[in-house]
């Protein structure tokens, strides 16, 4: 498969959207992404604790 070819129209659209976000500077920074990951982990941990109590 050539480097420019995509497996499906969905994958090509996804790649195009990612490149657009990065060009526009809308993609999160590494710090923002890390903070969001920690927030999500904390939320899932809290939900798991609540489920254990029931």
C-alpha positions as CSV (number, residue, x, y, z in Angstrom):
1,X,0.0,0.0,0.0
2,X,1.3,3.4,-0.9
3,X,2.0,5.9,2.0
4,X,-0.7,8.3,0.7
5,X,-3.4,5.6,0.4
6,X,-5.9,5.1,3.2
7,X,-7.7,1.9,4.2
8,X,-11.1,3.4,4.0
9,X,-12.9,6.8,3.5
10,X,-13.5,7.0,7.2
11,X,-9.8,6.7,8.0
12,X,-8.9,9.3,5.3
13,X,-11.5,11.7,6.8
14,X,-10.1,11.1,10.3
15,X,-6.6,11.8,9.1
16,X,-7.7,15.0,7.4
17,X,-9.5,16.1,10.5
18,X,-6.5,15.5,12.7
19,X,-4.2,17.4,10.3
20,X,-6.7,20.3,10.3
21,X,-6.9,20.4,14.1
22,X,-3.1,20.4,14.4
23,X,-2.7,23.1,11.8
24,X,-5.3,25.3,13.5
25,X,-3.7,24.9,16.9
26,X,-6.9,23.4,18.3
27,X,-5.3,20.1,19.4
28,X,-4.6,19.9,23.1
29,X,-1.1,20.4,24.3
30,X,0.7,17.6,26.0
31,X,0.0,19.2,29.4
32,X,-3.7,19.6,28.7
33,X,-4.0,16.0,27.5
34,X,-2.2,14.7,30.6
35,X,-4.5,16.8,32.9
36,X,-7.6,15.5,31.1
37,X,-6.3,11.9,31.3
38,X,-5.9,12.3,35.1
39,X,-9.3,13.8,35.4
40,X,-10.9,10.9,33.6
41,X,-8.9,8.3,35.6
42,X,-10.1,10.0,38.8
43,X,-13.7,10.0,37.7
44,X,-13.6,6.3,36.8
45,X,-11.9,5.5,40.2
46,X,-14.7,7.4,42.0
47,X,-17.4,5.6,40.1
48,X,-15.8,2.2,40.9
49,X,-15.7,3.0,44.6
50,X,-19.3,4.0,44.6
51,X,-20.2,0.8,42.8
52,X,-18.3,-1.3,45.4
53,X,-20.3,0.4,48.2
54,X,-23.6,-0.8,46.8
